[in-house]
């Protein structure tokens, strides 16, 4: 019998409700890969009809945030976004699944103190969207956790360092350099977090860059290095999309996409739900060989975060709690 994946609100609410609660000190918190989507206001939603601010994805995120806070009661959140890479390597090379030694990249960890600034790195919007109350999302950092993340990564021979508010990590839509949790057009961290948690989140948030070499095994290892945090009641969340291409805009729409994109999206769902950990790892890593992978990801930065979450919680089972096309959400280590 073919697995039915949750796409309607009733289905994803049931999937979220079925997640086992984790009592503090008794078990590890799972790690999560979520579809962060295209959630910013837009004049029209056409190919992004399932990802706009009134879309099923936005509705899911509004249900998802409170559910994971209730289930896991995290003391802090460590987040990886497809929109922040450490890129000591040259971008654009072909992606290979191998154990070939690649140059080490220094990952960067936010250490922003009492309030995380926002990097509004989106372009072409009215000036008020860079400063008005609609763009506010308040959260704080955690210096102790930032250093803990750096030390865990270094223990696994992964170079890492912290970054403070004094060091820019990008450029906003007005051309100003600055620090902050990212957004980048319609996705990133603070826009989906605003949907998930409201205008203010009292749980500290630390963001970590992904390895810009975009090697699945190396990013899997990044997640594995942070496994101990799950026992310390820290929630690891990684954000991306399972369909992300600007070479064929119809691919973003389940109604308009060619079959190859839908086949790839289904393959991601199937791989994420493999129950046996070793077989699940193999299935997930093999996705980059799928005929639809390179079409769905001309550059794979939006797909790589799934390997960080899967690597962080590569034991136990996994659950697909939302199967919205192109924006799957998976809970690993259940």
C-alpha positions, 0 to 999 in steps of 0.5 A: 500500500502506497504511503499517504503523505500529509498535504492537507491541514487535517493530515499535518495536524494529525502528523504533528499530534502523533509525534512523541513528546520528549520529557526533559532529560529523558530523551534527545530532541529530534532534528528538523528539516523544514520547507521555508518557502516563499512567504513574503507578501507579493502582488500576485501569487501564481506559480507560488500559490502554494507558498504565499502568505495565505498559502497552505505552507504558511498555514502549516508553519503557523501550526508547526511552530507552536507544536514543536515548542509544545512537544520539545520545550527547547532551551534554545534553537540552532538554525541552518539556512540555505541562505548563509554559506561559508564558501572557502571553496569555488561554487558551481562545481559538480556534486559528487558523493564520495569520501574524497578529501575536500578543503576545510571550510570555516563555518560561522556561528552567530554570537549576537547577544541580547537581540538578534538583528535582522538582515533584510537581504531582499531587493525591489520592495518598498522602503517601509518593508525594511523597517516597519512593524511587519518586518519585526521578529525579536529573538536573542542570541546565546553566547554560551551556546554559540561557543558550545557549537564552535567547540563541538564542530572543532572536536569533529575537525570542522573549523568554526568561529563565532561572528558578532554584530560588529562583523557584517555577514551580508548586504541588505536590499538597500545596499547596506552591509550588516549582521543578522538572521537572514531572509533573502527574498521570501525565505531564510530564517526570520520570515518563516520563524515569524510565521512559526513563532509570532513577532517574538520568540523567547527561546534563544536562536543561534544561526550557523552557516552551511558548508558552501562546498555543498557536499552531502557527506560533509554537511551530514558530518556537520549535523552529526557533530552537533548530535550532543546538543539534542541531549541538552534540549537544543532544537536543531532546525535546517531550512530549505526547499526540495524544488528550487530552480529559476530556470523553469519557473513552472517547476515551483507549481505542483499544477504546472510542473513537469512530471520529472519534478513531481517524481523527484519530490516524491523520491525525497518523501520516500527516502525521508520515510525509510525506517531503517537508519542505514538504509535511510542514509543511503536513500537520502544520499542517492537522491543527488543521482535522481534524474530530476535532481539537477533540474530541481536544483541547478545549484544545490544550496536549498537541498543540502540542509536536509543532510545536516538535519538527517546527520544530526539525528541519524538514529531512530525513525523519521517522520514526514509531517508535511509533504507540501510540494517542493517544501517537505518538512521532516522530523529526524530522530523520533 
